[in-house]
Amino acid sequence: MDILTLLPSSFGYVIFTYLYSWVMLAYLAVKVGGARKKYNVKYPTMYSDKEQVFNCIQRAHQNTLEVYPQWLVFQTIAALVYPLSASVLGAIWVTSRFSYAWGYYTGDPAKRMNGVYGYIGFFGVILLSIYVALQLLGVV
């Protein structure tokens, strides 16, 4: 069976959201690589005892990687039934990770909260996933 006949036609937006997330992860990784050179933090050292700004740059990337698998799961579940809503929510979450990182890059960890609006996207796809599960169970 052709996958294109199984997926909603607007699932293409979801794929672009995944691609956008890949760009975001690549950007954060490149920033860590550049910070390693700038602050002379050699592999495999994860954090610096001397350079707080490096640690902030590293944490922005690491924290995003820590939540990314959960986001992917819920994004996918929500998108199978509600592709447009999931795409909008996903784009909000991905964009917020840039804001989060740019705030963190200042060296003031409190400024990472510039990306707090991402919870709209993150919890949005979780709620949509719960709704999909309830629909499958015939509860709603």
Secondary structure in CASP SS format (residue, H / E / C, confidence):
PFRMAT SS
TARGET T0000
AUTHOR 0000-0000-0000
METHOD secondary structure of the structure
MODEL  1
M C 1.00
D C 1.00
I H 1.00
L H 1.00
T H 1.00
L H 1.00
L C 1.00
P C 1.00
S C 1.00
S C 1.00
F H 1.00
G H 1.00
Y H 1.00
V H 1.00
I H 1.00
F H 1.00
T H 1.00
Y H 1.00
L H 1.00
Y H 1.00
S H 1.00
W H 1.00
V H 1.00
M H 1.00
L H 1.00
A H 1.00
Y H 1.00
L H 1.00
A H 1.00
V H 1.00
K H 1.00
V H 1.00
G H 1.00
G H 1.00
A H 1.00
R H 1.00
K H 1.00
K H 1.00
Y H 1.00
N C 1.00
V C 1.00
K C 1.00
Y C 1.00
P C 1.00
T C 1.00
M C 1.00
Y C 1.00
S C 1.00
D C 1.00
K C 1.00
E C 1.00
Q H 1.00
V H 1.00
F H 1.00
N H 1.00
C H 1.00
I H 1.00
Q H 1.00
R H 1.00
A H 1.00
H H 1.00
Q H 1.00
N H 1.00
T H 1.00
L H 1.00
E H 1.00
V H 1.00
Y H 1.00
P H 1.00
Q H 1.00
W H 1.00
L H 1.00
V H 1.00
F H 1.00
Q H 1.00
T H 1.00
I H 1.00
A H 1.00
A H 1.00
L H 1.00
V H 1.00
Y C 1.00
P H 1.00
L H 1.00
S H 1.00
A H 1.00
S H 1.00
V H 1.00
L H 1.00
G H 1.00
A H 1.00
I H 1.00
W H 1.00
V H 1.00
T H 1.00
S H 1.00
R H 1.00
F H 1.00
S H 1.00
Y H 1.00
A H 1.00
W H 1.00
G H 1.00
Y H 1.00
Y C 1.00
T C 1.00
G C 1.00
D C 1.00
P H 1.00
A H 1.00
K H 1.00
R H 1.00
M H 1.00
N H 1.00
G H 1.00
V C 1.00
Y C 1.00
G H 1.00
Y H 1.00
I H 1.00
G H 1.00
F H 1.00
F H 1.00
G H 1.00
V H 1.00
I H 1.00
L H 1.00
L H 1.00
S H 1.00
I H 1.00
Y H 1.00
V H 1.00
A H 1.00
L H 1.00
Q H 1.00
L H 1.00
L C 1.00
G C 1.00
V C 1.00
V C 1.00
END
